[in-house]
Amino acid sequence: MIRIDQKNSAAARKSTSWGNLQENEKTYFAKESASISLLMKRIFVTTLLFALPLIGITQVLQTNQLVQNGLAVNQLIKERNTLEANIRILEASIASNVKLREIHQQATTRLGMVPAERTMHISIDQRQAAPIQIPLRFTSGSNDNPLSEKKWWESLLDFIFKFFSNNQESK
């Protein structure tokens, strides 16, 4: 298509074909721009239709991987704690065995002790100590218990409660 500039001759501008040509040109460019914008819209929508599910799937896969890694880390932490506890138990066992060996060695070599040949049982003929006597004021069966007396504020609360309950009943 040939475009005629407005700088052309005045005679060309005045002709009726010039007006028709301008209108045809406007409609052509309008149709071209409409078809280009429609094509761009279609490309954009198609891209969105493919991109959004891919983004969603990627996020789900990342979250799944994150959860699996978290569970694996928690399991490893539990296993490490169990192994550390076992190490502490074994260290204590080793320490007690070493200590017993040292004591046995010191008792036999330095002090000249020997293992006992016979066992003796001794019985004690003494009564058990008498139970501790609790003062009567602290027992619940006592009548002269000062702890069972009402405090002044308890009496005041009883009076107020009775006063208001009597007023409620009279109305």
C-alpha positions as CSV (number, residue, x, y, z in Angstrom):
1,M,0.0,0.0,0.0
2,I,1.3,3.4,-0.9
3,R,0.8,6.2,1.6
4,I,0.4,9.7,0.4
5,D,1.7,12.4,2.7
6,Q,-0.2,15.5,3.4
7,K,2.7,17.5,2.1
8,N,1.7,16.6,-1.5
9,S,0.1,19.0,-3.8
10,A,-3.0,20.9,-3.0
11,A,-4.8,19.5,-6.0
12,A,-4.3,16.0,-4.7
13,R,-5.7,17.0,-1.3
14,K,-8.8,18.5,-2.9
15,S,-9.7,15.4,-4.9
16,T,-12.3,13.1,-3.7
17,S,-10.1,10.1,-4.1
18,W,-7.8,11.6,-1.4
19,G,-10.6,11.4,1.2
20,N,-11.4,7.9,0.2
21,L,-7.8,6.9,0.4
22,Q,-7.4,8.3,3.9
23,E,-10.5,6.5,5.1
24,N,-9.3,3.2,3.5
25,E,-6.0,3.7,5.2
26,K,-7.6,4.3,8.6
27,T,-9.7,1.2,8.4
28,Y,-6.7,-0.9,7.2
29,F,-4.6,0.3,10.1
30,A,-7.4,-0.2,12.5
31,K,-8.0,-3.7,11.3
32,E,-4.2,-4.4,11.4
33,S,-3.9,-3.1,15.0
34,A,-7.0,-4.9,16.1
35,S,-5.7,-8.2,14.7
36,I,-2.2,-7.6,16.3
37,S,-3.8,-6.8,19.7
38,L,-6.0,-9.9,19.4
39,L,-3.0,-12.0,18.5
40,M,-1.1,-10.5,21.5
41,K,-4.0,-11.3,23.8
42,R,-4.2,-14.9,22.6
43,I,-0.4,-15.3,23.1
44,F,-0.7,-13.9,26.6
45,V,-3.7,-16.1,27.6
46,T,-2.0,-19.2,26.2
47,T,1.2,-18.4,28.1
48,L,-0.8,-17.9,31.2
49,L,-2.6,-21.2,30.7
50,F,0.7,-23.0,30.6
51,A,2.7,-20.9,33.1
52,L,0.2,-20.9,36.0
53,P,-0.1,-24.7,36.4
54,L,3.6,-25.0,36.0
55,I,4.2,-22.5,38.8
56,G,1.6,-24.2,41.0
57,I,3.2,-27.6,40.4
58,T,6.6,-26.2,41.2
59,Q,5.4,-24.8,44.4
60,V,3.8,-28.0,45.5
61,L,6.9,-30.0,44.6
62,Q,9.1,-27.5,46.6
63,T,6.8,-27.7,49.6
64,N,6.8,-31.5,49.4
65,Q,10.6,-31.6,49.3
66,L,10.8,-29.1,52.2
67,V,8.5,-31.3,54.4
68,Q,10.4,-34.4,53.5
69,N,13.7,-32.7,54.4
70,G,12.1,-31.5,57.7
71,L,11.0,-35.0,58.6
72,A,14.4,-36.4,57.8
73,V,16.1,-33.8,60.0
74,N,13.7,-34.5,62.9
75,Q,14.4,-38.2,62.6
76,L,18.1,-37.6,62.6
77,I,17.9,-35.3,65.6
78,K,16.0,-38.0,67.5
79,E,18.5,-40.6,66.5
80,R,21.4,-38.3,67.6
81,N,19.7,-37.7,70.9
82,T,19.3,-41.5,71.4
83,L,22.9,-42.1,70.5
84,E,24.1,-39.4,72.9
85,A,22.1,-40.9,75.7
86,N,23.6,-44.3,75.0
87,I,27.0,-42.7,75.0
88,R,26.4,-41.2,78.5
89,I,25.1,-44.5,79.8
90,L,28.2,-46.3,78.5
91,E,30.5,-43.6,79.9
92,A,28.9,-44.0,83.3
93,S,29.2,-47.8,83.1
94,I,32.8,-47.6,82.2
95,A,33.5,-45.0,85.0
96,S,31.8,-47.2,87.6
97,N,33.7,-50.3,86.4
98,V,37.0,-48.5,86.5
99,K,36.2,-47.2,89.9
100,L,35.3,-50.6,91.3
101,R,38.5,-52.1,89.9
102,E,40.6,-49.3,91.4
103,I,38.9,-49.8,94.8
104,H,39.4,-53.6,94.7
105,Q,43.0,-53.2,93.7
106,Q,43.7,-50.6,96.4
107,A,41.9,-52.8,99.0
108,T,43.8,-55.9,98.2
109,T,47.3,-54.5,97.5
110,R,47.7,-51.4,99.7
111,L,45.4,-52.3,102.6
112,G,45.9,-56.1,102.5
113,M,42.2,-57.0,102.5
114,V,40.9,-60.3,101.4
115,P,37.4,-61.3,100.3
116,A,35.1,-62.5,103.2
117,E,35.0,-66.3,103.7
118,R,31.7,-66.4,105.6
119,T,28.7,-64.2,106.0
120,M,27.3,-63.0,109.3
121,H,23.8,-61.8,110.0
122,I,23.3,-59.5,113.1
123,S,19.8,-58.8,114.5
124,I,19.2,-55.7,116.6
125,D,16.8,-56.0,119.6
126,Q,15.9,-52.4,120.0
127,R,12.5,-50.9,119.5
128,Q,11.7,-48.4,116.8
129,A,11.8,-44.8,117.9
130,A,8.4,-43.4,119.2
131,P,6.4,-41.4,116.6
132,I,6.5,-37.7,116.8
133,Q,3.7,-36.2,118.9
134,I,1.7,-33.5,117.1
135,P,0.2,-30.7,119.3
136,L,-3.5,-31.0,119.7
137,R,-4.1,-27.5,118.3
138,F,-2.9,-28.7,114.9
139,T,-5.1,-31.8,114.7
140,S,-8.6,-31.7,113.2
141,G,-10.3,-33.4,116.2
142,S,-9.5,-30.6,118.7
143,N,-12.4,-28.4,119.9
144,D,-10.2,-25.6,121.2
145,N,-8.5,-25.2,117.8
146,P,-7.8,-21.5,117.2
147,L,-7.6,-22.1,113.5
148,S,-11.2,-23.1,113.3
149,E,-12.4,-19.6,114.4
150,K,-13.9,-17.4,111.8
151,K,-11.8,-14.5,110.7
152,W,-13.3,-11.0,110.9
153,W,-13.6,-10.7,107.2
154,E,-15.4,-14.0,106.8
155,S,-18.0,-12.7,109.4
156,L,-18.3,-9.5,107.4
157,L,-18.9,-11.3,104.1
158,D,-21.5,-13.6,105.7
159,F,-23.3,-10.5,107.1
160,I,-23.3,-8.7,103.7
161,F,-24.5,-11.9,101.9
162,K,-27.4,-12.3,104.4
163,F,-28.3,-8.6,104.1
164,F,-28.6,-8.7,100.3
165,S,-30.3,-12.0,100.2
166,N,-33.0,-10.8,102.7
167,N,-33.5,-7.7,100.6
168,Q,-33.9,-9.7,97.4
169,E,-36.5,-12.0,99.1
170,S,-38.6,-9.1,100.4
171,K,-39.0,-7.5,96.9
